[in-house]
Amino acid sequence: MLRHYHKGCGGPRSEKIEGALERAKKDIGDFIEKNKIDIMIVHNSSHPINFISSIALSRYYRNSSRMGKRTPKYILWWHDSHLERKSFQNPANDIEQYLLEGVPGRYVEYIIFINSLQLERAKKYFARLNRLKPDFLNKISLNRNVVYNTTDIFIKSFNALKSKDFNGKVTQFIHDFKIKELLKEHRLRFPEVLFCLQHTRILDRKRIDFALRYCYELLCKLKRKKDIHAIYFLVSGQHADNSKKKLIKLNQKLSKIYPECKIFLVFAEDYYDKTIIIFEDYPKIFAKLKGFSTFFSEVEGFGNNLLEVLASGLIPVIYKYPVFRKDIEKYRLNMVTLNKYEIDEASLLKTVEVVTNTKKRRMMIEGNLKILKKNFPHRIMAFRLRQAFTKKRMHG
């Protein structure tokens, strides 16, 4: 489906897809009947990456409706969609008909969006569905809500970063990633190294390239103001496109432009078979190491990874992506923000202060924890879910 999204799927390809849809529809029906499901929360049936399962689910509802069979309530968790990505614009005609049929289609009964911009993008799609199912637009406008990402608080206070809590994982990280050996090779001491976490997958749109450039400029500032001679830059997530090789080449190029600055570009995925440290551990480890975080994404559904680093006691340097401006900025979380992809003097100086001034960092972290506890606890999500469960159904 994805490979022929813009070209279409005629002939044998259509037969193969239809066969897959029939098998998926049967599996879905068997699962629902065997487990007597009352409510289904379906994640991203609005996204073409889930083409087969989404359309098969829609067909299950269509067939069940024709036969008068009872169905579970269909709640869609709209994390992402084909309406929000440039790569999914201009589908072929037959693909577009599939999108209208079931990605997510007209059998959805309640939608949970993760940001307020998504609803605006979805309205045109809903209007087209309304032609196929009159009154759909009116009903879905009453059966939807926006539920931001929420987070646990991973440290109780700034003092937790100075306690013995989680020290074992920090020691494990230093051992498994051979950090002492790396520093010895480059004749560096621990206090001379600043730790930076890029807590995302490796994707072009995450703008890790800009984060690298930013770190080189930051290190130039730090070398003049503080006895810091290197930055250990870790990307904690897996690669999801071909940008990893480009990042390695970029770092090699930047190291020649800035010969006095050492940036160690490290990918956690290269150590998956060498460590028990998992993705969720890295923010707490880097916070204990008095590090900071970068988050320069062009586009985000909301920013779950951003919340995770804040809740762990890391101060991020970020680009104000559209959803941040619309939904997050109003909470006044403490971080360093950029309006453009430009490395300016003001943000560099503010970042220098964050990583070198313990009193300033304490104040920012304590402030963030209070804001997260008040505005982003899981109980808010629980309340909104209860509303989704109890709202009158749109169909049987």
C-alpha positions as CSV (number, residue, x, y, z in Angstrom):
1,M,0.0,0.0,0.0
2,L,2.7,2.5,1.0
3,R,4.9,1.6,-1.9
4,H,2.2,2.3,-4.4
5,Y,0.5,5.2,-2.5
6,H,1.0,7.7,-5.3
7,K,0.9,5.3,-8.3
8,G,-2.1,3.2,-7.4
9,C,-2.6,-0.5,-7.0
10,G,-4.1,-2.1,-10.1
11,G,-4.4,-5.7,-11.2
12,P,-2.5,-8.3,-9.1
13,R,-1.5,-5.8,-6.5
14,S,-5.2,-5.1,-5.8
15,E,-6.0,-8.8,-5.5
16,K,-3.1,-9.2,-3.0
17,I,-4.4,-6.2,-0.9
18,E,-8.0,-7.4,-1.0
19,G,-6.9,-10.9,0.1
20,A,-4.9,-9.3,3.0
21,L,-8.0,-7.2,4.0
22,E,-10.2,-10.3,4.1
23,R,-7.8,-12.2,6.3
24,A,-7.4,-9.2,8.6
25,K,-11.2,-8.6,8.8
26,K,-11.6,-12.3,9.8
27,D,-8.9,-12.0,12.5
28,I,-10.4,-8.9,13.9
29,G,-13.9,-10.4,14.0
30,D,-12.6,-13.6,15.7
31,F,-10.7,-11.6,18.3
32,I,-13.7,-9.4,19.2
33,E,-16.1,-12.3,19.4
34,K,-13.7,-14.6,21.4
35,N,-12.9,-11.9,23.9
36,K,-16.4,-10.3,24.0
37,I,-14.9,-6.8,23.5
38,D,-17.1,-3.9,24.6
39,I,-14.8,-1.0,23.8
40,M,-11.8,-0.7,21.4
41,I,-9.3,2.1,21.6
42,V,-7.6,1.9,18.2
43,H,-4.3,3.7,17.9
44,N,-3.6,5.5,14.6
45,S,-6.2,3.9,12.3
46,S,-6.1,7.4,10.8
47,H,-2.5,6.7,9.5
48,P,-1.6,4.9,6.3
49,I,1.1,2.9,8.1
50,N,-1.9,0.9,9.4
51,F,-3.7,0.7,6.0
52,I,-4.7,-3.0,6.1
53,S,-5.8,-3.2,9.8
54,S,-7.7,0.2,9.5
55,I,-9.6,-0.7,6.4
56,A,-10.3,-4.3,7.6
57,L,-11.7,-2.9,10.9
58,S,-13.9,-0.5,9.0
59,R,-15.2,-3.5,6.8
60,Y,-15.8,-5.5,10.0
61,Y,-18.1,-2.7,11.2
62,R,-19.8,-2.4,7.8
63,N,-20.6,-6.1,7.5
64,S,-21.7,-6.3,11.2
65,S,-24.0,-3.4,10.7
66,R,-25.6,-5.0,7.6
67,M,-26.2,-8.2,9.6
68,G,-27.5,-6.3,12.7
69,K,-24.6,-7.7,14.8
70,R,-23.6,-6.0,18.0
71,T,-20.1,-4.3,17.8
72,P,-17.7,-2.8,20.3
73,K,-17.6,1.0,20.6
74,Y,-14.9,2.2,18.3
75,I,-12.7,4.9,19.8
76,L,-9.8,6.3,17.7
77,W,-6.7,7.6,19.3
78,W,-5.7,10.1,16.6
79,H,-1.9,10.2,17.2
80,D,-1.1,11.0,13.6
81,S,-2.7,10.8,10.1
82,H,-2.3,11.1,6.4
83,L,-3.6,14.6,6.6
84,E,-0.5,15.8,8.6
85,R,2.4,14.5,6.5
86,K,3.6,15.9,3.2
87,S,4.6,12.4,2.1
88,F,1.0,11.4,2.2
89,Q,-0.4,14.2,0.0
90,N,-1.8,13.5,-3.5
91,P,-2.7,9.8,-3.2
92,A,-3.7,7.9,-6.3
93,N,-7.4,7.7,-7.0
94,D,-7.9,4.1,-5.8
95,I,-5.7,4.8,-2.7
96,E,-7.9,7.8,-1.9
97,Q,-11.0,5.7,-2.0
98,Y,-9.4,3.3,0.5
99,L,-8.6,6.3,2.7
100,L,-12.2,7.4,2.7
101,E,-13.4,3.8,3.2
102,G,-11.4,3.1,6.3
103,V,-8.4,5.3,7.2
104,P,-10.2,5.8,9.6
105,G,-13.5,5.9,7.7
106,R,-17.1,6.5,8.8
107,Y,-17.5,3.9,11.5
108,V,-15.4,5.7,14.1
109,E,-17.6,6.7,17.1
110,Y,-15.4,8.9,19.2
111,I,-12.0,10.5,18.4
112,I,-9.3,11.5,20.8
113,F,-6.9,14.0,19.2
114,I,-3.5,14.6,20.9
115,N,-3.3,18.3,19.9
116,S,-5.7,21.0,18.9
117,L,-4.3,21.5,15.3
118,Q,-5.3,18.0,14.2
119,L,-9.0,18.8,14.4
120,E,-8.6,21.7,11.9
121,R,-6.8,19.4,9.4
122,A,-9.4,16.7,9.9
123,K,-12.5,18.8,9.1
124,K,-12.2,18.5,5.3
125,Y,-11.9,14.7,5.5
126,F,-14.9,14.6,7.8
127,A,-16.9,16.7,5.3
128,R,-16.1,14.1,2.6
129,L,-17.2,11.3,4.9
130,N,-20.4,13.2,5.5
131,R,-21.4,12.8,1.8
132,L,-21.1,9.0,2.3
133,K,-22.8,9.0,5.7
134,P,-25.1,12.0,6.2
135,D,-25.0,13.5,9.7
136,F,-21.5,12.0,10.4
137,L,-20.0,15.5,10.6
138,N,-22.5,16.7,13.1
139,K,-22.2,13.6,15.3
140,I,-18.4,13.4,15.3
141,S,-18.3,17.1,16.3
142,L,-20.0,16.0,19.5
143,N,-18.0,12.9,19.9
144,R,-14.4,14.1,20.0
145,N,-11.9,15.6,22.4
146,V,-8.3,16.7,22.7
147,V,-6.1,14.8,25.2
148,Y,-2.6,16.0,25.5
149,N,0.2,13.6,26.3
150,T,0.6,13.1,30.0
151,T,3.6,12.0,32.1
152,D,4.8,10.5,35.4
153,I,7.1,12.6,37.4
154,F,10.4,10.7,37.5
155,I,12.1,12.7,40.2
156,K,10.4,14.3,43.3
157,S,12.7,17.3,43.3
158,F,16.0,18.7,42.2
159,N,17.6,17.1,45.3
160,A,16.8,13.6,43.9
161,L,19.5,14.3,41.3
162,K,22.1,14.5,44.1
163,S,20.8,11.5,46.0
164,K,21.9,7.9,45.5
165,D,18.7,7.1,43.7
166,F,19.3,5.6,40.2
167,N,23.1,5.7,40.7
168,G,23.2,2.1,39.7
169,K,21.9,2.8,36.2
170,V,24.4,5.7,35.8
171,T,27.2,3.4,36.7
172,Q,25.9,0.8,34.3
173,F,25.7,3.3,31.5
174,I,29.2,4.5,32.1
175,H,30.5,1.0,32.1
176,D,28.5,-0.4,29.1
177,F,29.1,2.6,26.9
178,K,32.9,2.5,27.7
179,I,32.8,6.2,28.6
180,K,35.9,6.1,30.9
181,E,37.9,4.4,28.1
182,L,36.7,7.1,25.7
183,L,37.7,9.9,28.0
184,K,41.1,8.3,28.7
185,E,41.7,8.0,25.0
186,H,41.1,11.7,24.5
187,R,42.9,12.8,27.7
188,L,39.7,14.2,29.2
189,R,38.4,14.2,32.8
190,F,34.7,13.7,33.7
191,P,34.3,17.4,34.8
192,E,35.5,18.5,31.4
193,V,32.7,16.7,29.5
194,L,29.1,17.9,29.1
195,F,26.4,15.3,28.5
196,C,23.7,16.0,25.9
197,L,20.7,13.8,25.2
198,Q,18.7,13.8,22.0
199,H,15.8,11.7,23.3
200,T,14.1,10.8,19.9
201,R,14.3,8.4,17.1
202,I,16.7,9.1,14.3
203,L,14.7,10.9,11.7
204,D,15.3,13.9,9.3
205,R,12.4,15.8,10.8
206,K,13.9,15.6,14.3
207,R,16.6,18.0,13.0
208,I,19.4,16.2,14.8
209,D,21.7,17.8,12.3
210,F,20.8,21.2,13.7
211,A,21.3,19.9,17.2
212,L,24.9,18.8,16.3
213,R,25.6,22.3,14.9
214,Y,24.2,23.9,18.0
215,C,26.4,21.7,20.2
216,Y,29.5,22.7,18.4
217,E,28.7,26.4,18.8
218,L,27.8,25.9,22.4
219,L,31.1,24.1,23.1
220,C,33.0,27.0,21.6
221,K,31.2,29.3,24.2
222,L,31.8,26.9,27.1
223,K,35.5,26.5,26.3
224,R,35.9,30.3,26.8
225,K,33.7,30.5,29.9
226,K,34.2,27.2,31.7
227,D,36.6,24.3,31.7
228,I,34.5,22.1,29.4
229,H,36.3,20.6,26.4
230,A,33.9,18.1,25.0
231,I,30.2,17.2,24.6
232,Y,29.0,13.6,24.7
233,F,26.0,13.7,22.4
234,L,23.7,10.6,22.6
235,V,20.7,9.8,20.4
236,S,18.6,7.4,22.4
237,G,16.1,6.2,19.7
238,Q,16.4,3.9,16.7
239,H,16.9,5.0,13.2
240,A,13.7,5.3,11.2
241,D,15.0,6.7,7.9
242,N,18.4,7.1,6.2
243,S,19.6,10.1,8.2
244,K,22.0,8.3,10.5
245,K,24.8,8.1,7.9
246,K,24.3,11.7,7.1
247,L,24.7,12.6,10.7
248,I,27.9,10.7,11.0
249,K,29.3,12.5,7.9
250,L,28.1,15.9,9.2
251,N,29.8,15.3,12.5
252,Q,33.1,14.4,10.7
253,K,32.7,17.6,8.7
254,L,32.0,19.8,11.7
255,S,34.9,18.3,13.6
256,K,37.2,19.7,10.9
257,I,35.5,23.1,11.0
258,Y,35.8,23.2,14.8
259,P,39.2,21.4,15.4
260,E,39.4,22.5,19.0
261,C,35.9,21.1,19.9
262,K,35.3,17.5,20.6
263,I,31.7,16.2,20.0
264,F,31.3,12.5,20.6
265,L,28.3,11.4,18.5
266,V,26.9,8.2,19.9
267,F,23.8,6.2,19.0
268,A,22.2,4.1,21.7
269,E,21.0,1.5,19.1
270,D,24.6,0.5,18.6
271,Y,24.7,-0.7,22.2
272,Y,21.4,-2.5,22.4
273,D,23.1,-5.9,22.6
274,K,25.7,-4.6,25.1
275,T,23.5,-3.0,27.8
276,I,20.4,-3.5,29.8
277,I,19.8,0.3,29.8
278,I,16.5,1.0,28.0
279,F,15.1,4.0,26.2
280,E,13.2,5.3,29.2
281,D,16.3,5.3,31.4
282,Y,18.4,7.8,29.4
283,P,16.7,11.1,30.6
284,K,17.2,10.2,34.3
285,I,20.8,9.1,33.6
286,F,21.7,12.4,31.8
287,A,19.9,14.5,34.4
288,K,22.1,12.8,37.1
289,L,25.1,13.6,34.9
290,K,24.2,17.3,35.0
291,G,23.5,17.3,31.3
292,F,20.9,18.9,29.1
293,S,18.7,17.9,26.1
294,T,18.1,19.0,22.5
295,F,14.7,18.9,20.8
296,F,14.7,20.7,17.5
297,S,11.9,18.8,15.7
298,E,10.2,20.5,12.7
299,V,6.9,18.6,13.4
300,E,5.6,16.8,16.5
301,G,2.2,15.4,17.3
302,F,2.6,16.8,20.8
303,G,5.9,16.0,22.4
304,N,5.9,13.0,24.6
305,N,9.7,12.7,24.6
306,L,9.8,16.4,25.5
307,L,7.7,15.8,28.6
308,E,9.8,12.8,29.6
309,V,13.1,14.8,29.7
310,L,11.4,17.6,31.6
311,A,9.9,15.1,34.1
312,S,13.4,13.6,34.6
313,G,15.1,16.9,35.5
314,L,16.6,17.8,32.2
315,I,16.4,21.3,30.7
316,P,15.9,21.0,26.9
317,V,16.9,23.4,24.1
318,I,14.0,23.4,21.6
319,Y,12.7,24.8,18.4
320,K,9.1,26.1,18.7
321,Y,7.4,23.7,16.4
322,P,3.7,24.4,15.5
323,V,2.0,22.3,18.2
324,F,4.4,23.6,20.8
325,R,3.3,27.2,19.9
326,K,-0.4,26.3,19.9
327,D,-0.7,23.9,22.9
328,I,2.4,23.8,25.1
329,E,4.0,27.3,25.2
330,K,1.1,28.7,27.2
331,Y,2.2,26.5,30.2
332,R,5.5,28.5,30.5
333,L,7.7,25.5,31.1
334,N,11.4,26.4,31.7
335,M,13.5,25.7,28.7
336,V,15.6,27.4,26.1
337,T,13.6,28.1,23.0
338,L,14.4,29.1,19.4
339,N,11.9,30.7,17.0
340,K,14.0,29.9,13.9
341,Y,16.6,27.4,12.9
342,E,19.3,30.0,13.7
343,I,22.0,29.7,16.3
344,D,21.8,33.0,18.1
345,E,23.9,34.5,20.8
346,A,21.1,34.9,23.3
347,S,20.1,31.2,23.3
348,L,23.7,30.0,23.5
349,L,24.3,32.3,26.6
350,K,21.1,31.0,28.2
351,T,22.1,27.4,27.6
352,V,25.6,28.1,29.0
353,E,23.9,29.4,32.1
354,V,21.6,26.4,32.4
355,V,24.5,23.9,32.2
356,T,27.0,25.8,34.4
357,N,24.8,27.5,37.1
358,T,23.4,25.0,39.6
359,K,21.2,27.5,41.3
360,K,19.6,28.5,38.0
361,R,19.1,24.9,36.9
362,R,17.6,24.0,40.3
363,M,15.0,26.8,39.9
364,M,14.1,25.8,36.4
365,I,13.7,22.1,37.2
366,E,11.6,22.7,40.4
367,G,9.4,25.0,38.3
368,N,8.9,22.4,35.6
369,L,8.0,19.7,38.0
370,K,5.3,21.8,39.5
371,I,3.9,22.7,36.1
372,L,3.9,19.0,35.0
373,K,2.2,17.8,38.2
374,K,-0.6,20.4,37.8
375,N,-1.2,20.3,34.0
376,F,0.1,16.9,32.7
377,P,-0.8,14.2,35.2
378,H,-2.3,10.9,34.0
379,R,-5.6,11.5,35.9
380,I,-6.5,14.1,33.3
381,M,-6.2,11.5,30.6
382,A,-8.2,9.1,32.7
383,F,-11.0,11.7,33.0
384,R,-11.1,12.3,29.3
385,L,-11.1,8.6,28.6
386,R,-14.1,8.1,30.9
387,Q,-16.0,10.7,28.8
388,A,-15.2,8.8,25.6
389,F,-16.4,5.5,27.2
390,T,-19.7,6.9,28.5
391,K,-20.8,9.1,25.6
392,K,-23.8,7.8,23.7
393,R,-22.8,5.6,20.8
394,M,-23.1,6.8,17.2
395,H,-24.2,3.3,16.0
396,G,-24.8,-0.2,17.4
